[in-house]
Amino acid sequence: MRYIILTQYYPPETGAPQNRLADLAHRLSELGHTVSVLTALPNYPLGRIHPEYRGHIFKSVYSEEIWVYHSWMYPTRTQNLLLRLLSYFSFVLSSAILGTFLLPKADIILVESPPLFLGLSVWWLSKIKQARVIFNVSDLYPETAISLGYLQNCWLQKVFFRFEAWCYSISFMVTGRTKGIVNSISRRFPKIPVYLLTNGVNLDQFPREEHNSQADAVTGGCAVIGYAGILGHAQNLPSVLDAAVILKKISPGTKLVFYGDGPLREDLIRQKHKLDLSNVFFAGHLAHNEIIKTMLSWHAGLVPLVNTSLMTGALPSKLFEVMASGRPVVLYAPKGEASDLLSSAEAGIWVSPDEPQLLAEAIARMVDDELKCKMLGRNGREFVAMHYDRAKIAQGFAKAVDDLTSAKPGDGKGGK
């Protein structure tokens, strides 16, 4: 089949959606499908177009039998609502226009949401390219925006919910990243086919080493609890720094190291200095392959989420990556899908969010029990190898699309 992947996020940017979608594209290609990608000019995480792409309205790259078309957008990392909307809609417009002329005809266009606004672009392109739409939902919008306090106006909420419903209505299939997302969509839109396209890992990227021989030199012999990801509002990081105050007293040989960037970086650095946290370090943004190497120097990996009902259905990609690295997980999140998975895997410890005292104590206990840490780490790697191998996930997805296409020929969806 001929696939197009429409997404605002794609390599050479690094991040969870970038890595996941690039892996899916290459695995679909390996299965014999033709894959093209339409994405934005790379600008994450700094909110500036990467130097080698500046001055371009679009730039195309051919790599490993996949054409990737980078289209212009207005980049920003501000929290100003109007500027963020301008950024989102700039890519909606440019992807619709440039995609019309650049993209080949296709059978399927898989669009990544968020941003939800790409529903406008995919609707147009599906008509022009005579393709069916698969709406891939990584986070439920507008629920996430409402839960995090970004969208409080009741009238706007109704508009966004109606737009969400329209996006699903133009879709041949909707895919969700977690059971919570799939269940929500299935409950509200029972006539729409919904498929669980979960996160996963490419185990070939993760070495089996249980210890990095250079770790002691890097960490100074301290136990490192690492975090790699966006420094944003959904990650509950201010509460983690509150726990660091307690951890400094009860486990003085333990460091918390944060890798990544995001809108809260400067606020978190100010909080670190205000609290005099000599056990907290912000190491900046690293490429994905460098993060994987760095994980070998960690004692455990931290996976925090804010305490909202929406996060009970979250499964962060960093959860799978910490497990694949053979490191135990410290999950600081609402009880739900992630804590259930961690319990089934016996791969770490769960702490209820907004309990910094309990988080500090749990980390201290983990640091003191090295044998248990190794056991939890081995359990995690075995669990993701069995249940979350991206090769198997891609094969299952491709088969589901083939089966549904065969069952619903010429049904009128997406321009067919």
C-alpha positions in Angstrom: 0.0 0.0 0.0 1.0 3.6 -0.4 1.3 5.5 2.9 1.7 9.2 3.7 2.5 10.2 7.3 1.5 13.8 8.1 3.1 15.1 11.3 4.5 18.3 12.7 7.2 16.3 14.5 9.8 14.2 12.8 13.6 13.7 12.7 16.1 15.2 12.6 14.3 16.6 15.6 14.5 14.3 18.7 11.6 13.4 20.9 9.0 10.8 21.6 6.7 11.3 18.6 9.7 11.9 16.3 11.3 8.6 17.2 8.1 6.6 17.2 6.8 7.9 13.8 10.2 7.5 12.1 10.4 3.9 13.3 6.9 3.2 12.1 7.7 4.7 8.7 10.8 2.6 8.2 9.1 -0.6 9.4 6.2 -0.1 7.0 8.7 0.4 4.2 10.5 -2.8 5.3 7.1 -4.6 5.1 6.9 -3.7 1.4 4.7 -0.5 1.6 5.6 2.8 -0.1 6.0 5.5 2.5 6.3 9.3 2.2 6.4 11.8 5.1 5.2 15.4 5.2 6.4 17.3 8.2 7.6 20.7 9.4 11.0 22.2 9.0 12.8 21.0 12.1 12.6 23.5 15.0 12.3 21.5 18.2 13.3 22.0 21.0 14.6 25.6 20.7 11.7 27.0 18.7 14.0 28.0 15.9 14.5 26.4 12.5 17.6 24.2 12.5 20.5 26.0 10.7 20.7 23.7 7.7 17.0 24.2 7.0 16.8 28.0 7.3 15.8 30.0 4.3 13.7 27.2 2.8 10.0 27.1 2.1 10.4 23.4 1.8 13.2 20.9 1.7 13.0 17.2 0.6 15.2 14.4 1.9 15.4 10.9 0.5 16.7 8.3 3.0 16.3 4.5 3.1 13.6 4.5 0.4 11.5 7.1 2.2 10.9 10.7 0.9 10.6 13.2 3.7 9.2 16.6 2.7 9.8 19.4 5.3 7.4 22.2 4.9 7.6 25.8 6.3 6.1 26.8 9.6 6.3 29.7 12.0 8.3 28.3 15.0 8.0 29.4 18.6 8.4 28.0 22.1 6.3 30.7 23.8 3.3 30.0 25.9 1.4 32.9 24.4 -1.8 31.3 23.0 -2.1 33.5 19.9 1.5 32.9 18.8 1.2 29.2 19.4 -2.0 29.1 17.3 -0.1 31.0 14.6 2.6 28.4 14.7 0.2 25.5 14.5 -1.9 27.0 11.7 1.2 28.1 9.7 2.0 24.4 9.3 -1.6 23.4 8.6 -1.6 25.9 5.7 1.8 25.1 4.3 1.3 21.4 4.5 -2.0 21.6 2.7 -0.5 23.8 -0.1 2.9 22.1 -0.5 1.5 18.7 0.1 -0.9 19.2 -2.8 2.0 19.6 -5.2 4.8 17.5 -3.6 3.1 14.4 -2.4 2.3 11.4 -4.6 -1.2 9.8 -4.6 -1.7 7.4 -1.7 -4.0 4.8 -0.2 -3.6 5.9 3.4 -2.7 9.2 5.1 -1.8 8.7 8.8 -1.9 12.0 10.6 -0.4 12.6 14.0 -2.5 14.4 16.7 -1.7 16.6 18.5 -1.9 19.2 17.0 -5.6 18.5 16.3 -5.6 21.2 13.7 -3.9 19.0 11.2 -7.4 17.5 10.7 -7.9 20.4 8.3 -4.8 19.7 6.3 -5.4 15.9 6.2 -9.0 16.4 5.0 -7.9 18.4 2.0 -4.9 16.2 1.2 -7.1 13.0 1.4 -9.4 14.5 -1.3 -6.5 15.5 -3.5 -4.5 12.3 -3.1 -7.6 10.0 -3.1 -6.5 8.5 0.2 -8.2 7.2 3.3 -7.4 8.9 6.7 -6.1 7.3 9.8 -6.2 9.7 12.7 -3.4 8.7 15.1 -4.2 10.1 18.6 -1.2 10.4 20.9 -2.9 12.7 23.4 -6.6 13.4 23.6 -7.5 17.0 22.7 -9.1 19.1 23.9 -9.2 17.0 27.1 -5.5 17.5 27.7 -5.6 21.2 27.2 -8.6 21.5 29.6 -6.9 19.2 32.2 -3.7 21.3 32.2 -5.6 24.6 32.5 -4.8 25.9 29.0 -8.4 25.9 27.8 -10.9 27.2 30.3 -13.4 29.1 28.1 -16.6 26.9 27.9 -17.6 28.1 24.5 -14.1 27.3 23.1 -14.2 23.9 24.7 -17.5 23.1 22.8 -15.9 24.3 19.6 -12.9 22.1 20.1 -14.9 19.0 21.0 -17.0 19.4 17.9 -13.8 19.8 15.8 -12.4 16.6 17.4 -15.6 14.8 16.5 -15.4 16.0 12.9 -11.7 14.8 12.7 -12.8 11.3 13.6 -15.8 11.4 11.3 -13.5 11.9 8.2 -11.3 9.0 9.3 -11.3 5.5 8.0 -9.7 4.4 11.2 -8.6 6.1 14.5 -5.6 4.8 16.3 -4.8 5.5 20.0 -1.5 5.3 21.8 -3.0 3.9 25.1 -5.9 1.9 26.2 -7.3 5.0 27.9 -7.3 6.9 24.7 -8.8 4.0 22.7 -11.6 3.4 25.4 -12.5 7.1 25.4 -12.9 7.4 21.7 -14.7 4.0 21.4 -17.1 5.1 24.1 -17.9 8.4 22.6 -17.8 7.4 18.9 -18.9 3.7 18.8 -19.3 3.6 15.0 -15.7 4.5 14.3 -13.1 1.7 14.0 -10.4 2.3 16.8 -7.1 0.4 17.0 -4.5 0.4 19.8 -1.2 1.5 18.2 0.9 1.6 21.3 4.3 3.0 22.1 7.2 0.6 22.0 10.9 0.2 21.7 13.5 -0.8 19.1 15.5 -3.2 21.3 18.4 -3.2 18.8 19.2 0.3 20.0 19.5 -0.7 23.6 22.6 -2.6 24.7 22.3 -5.4 27.2 25.0 -4.1 29.5 24.0 -4.0 33.1 26.7 -1.4 33.9 28.5 1.3 32.0 32.3 1.0 32.7 32.5 4.8 32.4 29.7 5.4 34.8 31.8 6.0 37.9 33.9 8.6 36.1 30.7 10.4 34.8 28.8 10.3 38.1 31.6 10.6 40.6 30.6 7.4 42.2 27.1 8.8 43.0 23.8 7.1 42.3 22.1 8.9 39.4 18.3 9.0 39.1 17.9 10.2 35.5 15.1 11.9 33.6 15.1 12.4 29.9 12.3 14.2 28.2 10.5 17.5 27.8 10.6 19.9 30.8 7.0 20.8 30.6 3.8 21.3 32.5 2.6 17.7 32.3 5.6 16.2 33.9 5.2 17.4 37.6 8.8 18.4 37.8 8.4 21.2 40.4 7.2 18.4 42.8 10.2 16.3 41.9 12.5 19.2 43.0 10.6 19.4 46.3 11.4 15.7 46.8 15.1 16.6 46.0 15.2 18.8 49.1 14.3 15.8 51.3 16.5 13.4 49.3 19.5 15.7 49.8 19.2 15.0 53.6 18.4 11.2 53.6 20.5 10.1 50.6 23.3 12.7 50.1 25.1 10.5 47.6 22.2 10.5 45.1 21.9 12.9 42.2 18.9 13.8 40.1 19.9 14.6 36.5 17.5 16.1 34.0 18.2 15.8 30.2 16.0 17.8 27.8 14.5 21.2 27.3 11.1 22.7 27.4 8.9 25.6 28.6 9.6 25.1 32.3 13.4 24.8 32.1 14.2 28.3 33.3 11.6 28.1 36.1 13.0 24.8 37.3 16.6 26.2 37.3 15.4 29.1 39.4 13.7 26.7 41.8 16.9 24.6 42.0 18.9 27.7 43.0 16.2 29.0 45.4 16.2 25.6 47.2 20.0 25.3 47.1 19.8 21.8 45.4 23.4 20.8 44.9 22.1 17.3 44.1 20.1 18.4 41.0 21.7 18.9 37.6 20.2 20.1 34.2 22.4 18.5 31.5 20.6 20.0 28.5 19.3 18.4 25.3 21.0 15.3 23.9 20.4 13.3 20.7 18.4 10.1 21.2 21.3 7.8 20.7 23.3 9.7 23.3 20.5 9.5 25.8 20.4 5.7 25.4 24.2 5.6 26.2 23.7 7.9 29.1 21.0 5.6 30.6 23.7 3.0 31.3 25.1 5.4 34.0 21.8 5.7 35.7 20.8 3.8 38.9 17.1 4.2 37.9 15.0 6.2 35.5 12.4 8.7 36.7 9.0 8.9 34.9 6.8 11.7 36.5 3.3 12.9 35.5 1.0 15.6 36.9 -1.8 14.5 39.1 -4.9 14.8 36.8 -7.5 12.2 35.9 -6.4 12.4 32.3 -2.9 11.1 33.2 -4.3 7.8 34.6 -4.4 6.6 30.9 -1.0 7.9 30.0 1.9 5.6 28.9 5.0 7.9 28.4 7.5 6.6 25.9 10.3 7.2 28.4 8.7 4.4 30.5 9.5 1.8 27.8 12.9 3.2 27.1 14.0 3.1 30.8 12.8 -0.5 30.9 14.5 -1.4 27.6 17.8 0.0 29.0 17.6 -2.5 31.9 17.1 0.2 34.5 14.3 0.2 37.1 11.6 2.8 36.8 10.6 5.3 39.5 7.0 6.1 38.4 5.7 9.3 40.1 2.2 9.5 38.6 -1.5 8.9 39.2 -2.5 5.3 39.6 -3.6 4.0 36.2 -2.4 2.4 33.0 1.3 3.1 33.6 1.3 1.9 37.2 -0.6 -1.3 36.2 2.0 -2.0 33.5 4.8 -1.4 35.9 3.2 -3.8 38.4 2.7 -6.5 35.8 6.3 -6.2 34.6 7.7 -6.0 38.2 10.1 -3.4 36.8 10.2 -0.6 39.3 8.3 1.3 42.0 5.2 3.5 41.9 4.7 6.6 44.0 1.5 8.6 44.1 2.1 12.1 42.7 2.3 15.3 44.9 3.9 13.2 47.6 7.5 14.5 47.5 8.3 12.9 50.9 7.3 9.5 49.7 9.2 10.0 46.4 12.4 10.8 48.2 12.0 7.9 50.6 11.3 5.5 47.7 14.4 6.7 45.8 16.6 6.3 48.9 15.4 2.7 49.4 16.0 1.9 45.8 19.6 3.3 45.9 20.3 1.2 49.0 19.2 -2.1 47.4 21.4 -2.6 44.3 20.5 -6.3 43.9 16.8 -5.5 43.7 17.5 -2.7 41.2 19.3 -5.2 38.9 16.4 -7.6 39.2 13.8 -4.9 38.4 15.9 -3.8 35.5 16.1 -7.3 34.0 12.4 -7.8 34.5 11.7 -4.5 32.6 13.8 -5.4 29.6 12.3 -8.9 29.3 8.7 -7.4 29.6 9.1 -4.8 26.8 10.9 -7.4 24.6 7.8 -9.7 24.9 5.0 -7.1 24.7 6.3 -3.8 23.2 8.7 -4.7 20.4 8.2 -2.1 17.7 8.7 -4.7 14.9 5.7 -6.7 16.1 3.7 -3.5 16.7 4.2 -2.3 13.1 3.3 -5.7 11.7 0.1 -5.8 13.7 -0.9 -2.3 12.6 -0.2 -3.0 8.9 -2.3 -6.2 9.1 -5.2 -4.3 10.8 -5.1 -1.7 8.1 -5.1 -4.4 5.3 -8.0 -6.2 7.0 -10.1 -3.1 7.4 -9.4 -2.0 3.9 -10.5 -5.4 2.5 -13.6 -5.3 4.7 -14.6 -1.8 3.7 -13.8 -1.3 0.0 -14.8 1.9 -1.6 -16.8 3.2 1.4 -16.3 6.8 0.6 -14.0 7.7 3.5 -11.1 10.0 2.8 -11.9 10.6 -0.9 -12.2 7.0 -1.9 
